[in-house]
Amino acid sequence: MLHTTKMTHTTSNKYPLHHLVTNRKSIRAFSEKSVDDDTLVSIFEAARWAPSSFNEQPWRFIITRKSDSSAFEKMLGLLDQSNRIWAQYSAVLIMPVAKTHISKTGTGNRHAFHDVGMAVGNLTLQATAAGLYLHQMGGFSIQGAIEQFDIPAGFEPVSIIAMGYRGDPALLPVHLQEKEKQPANRIPLDQLIYSNTFGEVFDGIQTKQA
Ligand SMILES: Cc1cc2nc3c(=O)[nH]c(=O)nc-3n(C[C@H](O)[C@H](O)[C@H](O)COP(=O)(O)O)c2cc1C
């Protein structure tokens, strides 16, 4: 069993960021501490208020709590083995599901996955504010999710998210302890934002970094 430990980590940034951004990390070392229902529901309240194309709100969430072991194990069983090995310790598994068609017209919603991502972003910040950590996973059986969780036509599973409080990395298998220690790694800003046209370095960065 993993135990709750207080730990901080920082990202290295040239620009100061809000601690809700710098404190977020996709951890693998979860503690066995459960998440109370008020805290849990509050993060979905945050998701609810995300923006979406045509205010379609194409997000749905299937939540399984470790306390309901049969549902939790069913969702856990969808994960690739490399994810299951650590996600089993999380307190909650969440499956965001995208509604892929616009209600009024029945046409495909090309923004559906984007908007689910917006909702997951909101949810992530709210969870981080509550001292929780999330780890999103794309490595799971989509067909298994559809079949085992009765996902109807017009909806698609997007990911599975492990959530819980932080535990002791020393209780993870050794190869995952190493991963847990690795610092966050990102593409530099000057390769991400452009001035006026694609590929042209944004001159505001050059000024700041000089
Ligand atoms: C949609 C999505 C799918 C992901 N799938 C996996 C996964 O299957 N297994 C895993 O260990 N991490 C997965 N991740 C986590 C990323 O690897 C992680 O966010 C990235 O390495 C950056 O690390 P950080 O979130 O700690 O900053 C996924 C993240 C997202 C957003």
The ligand as an SDF file (V2000), in Angstrom:
LIG
                    3D

 31 33  0  0  0  0  0  0  0  0999 V2000
   -4.4130   12.2090  -23.5050 C   0  0  0  0  0  0  0  0  0  0  0  0
   -3.2500   11.7280  -22.6750 C   0  0  0  0  0  0  0  0  0  0  0  0
   -2.9000   10.4000  -22.7170 C   0  0  0  0  0  0  0  0  0  0  0  0
   -1.8460    9.9230  -21.9060 C   0  0  0  0  0  0  0  0  0  0  0  0
   -1.5800    8.5860  -21.8770 N   0  0  0  0  0  0  0  0  0  0  0  0
   -0.6900    8.1030  -20.9630 C   0  0  0  0  0  0  0  0  0  0  0  0
   -0.5460    6.6990  -20.7640 C   0  0  0  0  0  0  0  0  0  0  0  0
   -1.2330    5.8610  -21.3800 O   0  0  0  0  0  0  0  0  0  0  0  0
    0.3710    6.2880  -19.8480 N   0  0  0  0  0  0  0  0  0  0  0  0
    1.1200    7.1660  -19.1080 C   0  0  0  0  0  0  0  0  0  0  0  0
    1.9150    6.7250  -18.2630 O   0  0  0  0  0  0  0  0  0  0  0  0
    0.9800    8.5130  -19.2590 N   0  0  0  0  0  0  0  0  0  0  0  0
    0.0830    9.0040  -20.1530 C   0  0  0  0  0  0  0  0  0  0  0  0
   -0.1110   10.3520  -20.2610 N   0  0  0  0  0  0  0  0  0  0  0  0
    0.6500   11.2770  -19.4090 C   0  0  0  0  0  0  0  0  0  0  0  0
    1.7380   12.0040  -20.1980 C   0  0  0  0  0  0  0  0  0  0  0  0
    2.7680   11.1070  -20.5030 O   0  0  0  0  0  0  0  0  0  0  0  0
    2.2480   13.2040  -19.3520 C   0  0  0  0  0  0  0  0  0  0  0  0
    1.2190   14.1570  -19.2290 O   0  0  0  0  0  0  0  0  0  0  0  0
    3.4570   13.8610  -19.9950 C   0  0  0  0  0  0  0  0  0  0  0  0
    4.5660   12.9730  -19.9840 O   0  0  0  0  0  0  0  0  0  0  0  0
    3.8710   15.1220  -19.2610 C   0  0  0  0  0  0  0  0  0  0  0  0
    4.1270   14.8770  -17.9070 O   0  0  0  0  0  0  0  0  0  0  0  0
    3.3810   15.7050  -16.7700 P   0  0  0  0  0  0  0  0  0  0  0  0
    1.8980   15.5500  -17.0060 O   0  0  0  0  0  0  0  0  0  0  0  0
    3.8130   15.1120  -15.4590 O   0  0  0  0  0  0  0  0  0  0  0  0
    3.7970   17.1340  -16.9020 O   0  0  0  0  0  0  0  0  0  0  0  0
   -1.1300   10.8340  -21.0820 C   0  0  0  0  0  0  0  0  0  0  0  0
   -1.4920   12.1900  -21.0650 C   0  0  0  0  0  0  0  0  0  0  0  0
   -2.5480   12.6380  -21.8380 C   0  0  0  0  0  0  0  0  0  0  0  0
   -2.9420   14.1010  -21.7610 C   0  0  0  0  0  0  0  0  0  0  0  0
  1  2  1  0
  2  3  1  0
  2 30  2  0
  3  4  2  0
  4  5  1  0
  4 28  1  0
  5  6  2  0
  6  7  1  0
  6 13  1  0
  7  8  2  0
  7  9  1  0
  9 10  1  0
 10 11  2  0
 10 12  1  0
 12 13  2  0
 13 14  1  0
 14 15  1  0
 14 28  1  0
 15 16  1  0
 16 17  1  0
 16 18  1  0
 18 19  1  0
 18 20  1  0
 20 21  1  0
 20 22  1  0
 22 23  1  0
 23 24  1  0
 24 25  2  0
 24 26  1  0
 24 27  1  0
 28 29  2  0
 29 30  1  0
 30 31  1  0
M  END
$$$$
